[in-house]
Amino acid sequence: MVGTDDLELARRWTLVNAQRHDGKANLQAVIGKLIAEKPELKLEIEELMQIVEELVGEINRLSLEEQRSELDRLGPPEKLKVEEERRLPELPEVDKYPCIVTRFAPNPNGPLHLGHVRTALLCYEYARKHAGRFILRFEDTNPANARSEMYDLIREDLEWLGIGWDEEYMQSDRMEIYYEFAVKLLEAGDAYVCACDPARFKELRDESEPCPCRELGPEEHLERWRGMIEGKFEEGEAAVRMRTNLELSNPALRDWPALRISTSSHPQVGNRYRVWPLYNFSVSIDDHEMDITHVIRGKEHEVNELRQKQLFDFLNWDYPTVLQHGRLSIPGTVLSKTKMMEGIEKGKFEGYDDVRLATISALRRRGFAPESLKEVILNVGMTKVDSTLSWDTLSTENRRIIDERANRYFFVPNPTELRIHDVPDLDETHLRLHPDHRERGDRTLPLAIEDGSLIVQITTDDFLKMEEGETVRLKDLLNFDLVRREPPEGKFSGFELLLDVPKIQWVSSDPVEVWVLRPDGSRDFGFAEPAVRELSEGEVIQFERYGFVKVEETEPEIVVIFAHR
Ligand code: GLU
């Protein structure tokens, strides 16, 4: 028996779940939380499902405001605190700053993938939690790799995810600011223009020896700086370096380059500039100038961070609070931007939204809901240890969300024709668009009957599993016995619902040809029921017993993309 305590627990979790998802709790998600908290409830699963289903209906009818005040009154479930602490641990040093400011700073040299969602989402959530500001900053100071189409794609991905930003900047718009600081540092002798051969410079640096340029005075360096801007040096011939302590134990921290020459055309500003700041330089200036209080980044930036701290010290600035997260990987999936872009250039992948990739555009194309991606990523949380995510986890979460939304249709991949004899005269049948939602209405499946025989298409896989004489049910229609395999023929054996016979999908009259693009890049061909013709592009549906798919094209032929089972 589900007890009164359990009822109250269910109510609390339903309220929490509704609050997290725009006021709409999800039955499966709430059940998941309850079982995780009290595994013994598994024994009462049927009763629990009924209770929670009613509860979800009731709570989803309340306004967000009403839900919030009820949750305040009841208090959150005990386990919530533990969960929140893992998902979004308390932000350190909050009291140090008047307003919390975070930034997501993608380089527009490739598409966003799930790893980026983590950084962006954490920055966004922390800013929201503390009523602060969240900044989107395009770090596009490498003209050779910034791509014009990426700016909009990144904006589109973030908007789709519901990660809204308060301010937006492009570093390529801020060049004068970087120049100003470069001059200031050159004047102060904290930076110098090095015109050494890079290999020679490296030899000296590794020995903690100054290069000959380092010894010159600020005047000479300012002269060289103007030369860089005016074109007296070619690409690779001169760079502004920070004048650090050459005795530092890590050579990467000694006299690192801050600005360099690049003559490639830039997608935003063309050939207006030929001296460009490198990442560590521009990121530091901007983090300070934009009053960033908390930098949330991958731990691969550890050495970069040390360089940035050196620059902050030169400028007498306080370095923001940093939170580092570990790497995220999905076994079997390329997440590296460089590898992805290489694959696209070589034609291995079709584009940024190739179904084999875990880019946001690919996931969107496959019918993943933004809520599911955010939920999975928040569950990975703010940990510094590396995390692996599986497609199973992503699919399970997405199924929870879209199962309710997706209407059902019959689809028969790799079809075989079967004739069933002695079928009573029928011309069509009607089935619900969604088993739990009568209000959505029905779909009509017309039946092709010729001389008392029903002609249907069934999946060859199902057909191969049948034995002669076996009784099989055409789902939601009738039962037949397989009479012979060659040609495939059966005999009608009744309408009653038989529980222990195989139930298979079928289509009969007026089938629609459908191509399914699968996540490994292969394609399935099959017939779907005629109602599929009425679907619009972008709809996410379930082909029963086959999987969830998103309609991508309806003309000239129907193409759908497979999400998951
Ligand atoms: N543009 C950098 C990146 O995409 C930002 C890293 C950071 O400083 O947080 O990795």
Residues whose N, C-alpha, C, O or C-beta is under 5 A from the ligand:
A	BS01	LIG	A105 P106 N107 E139 V283 I296 R297
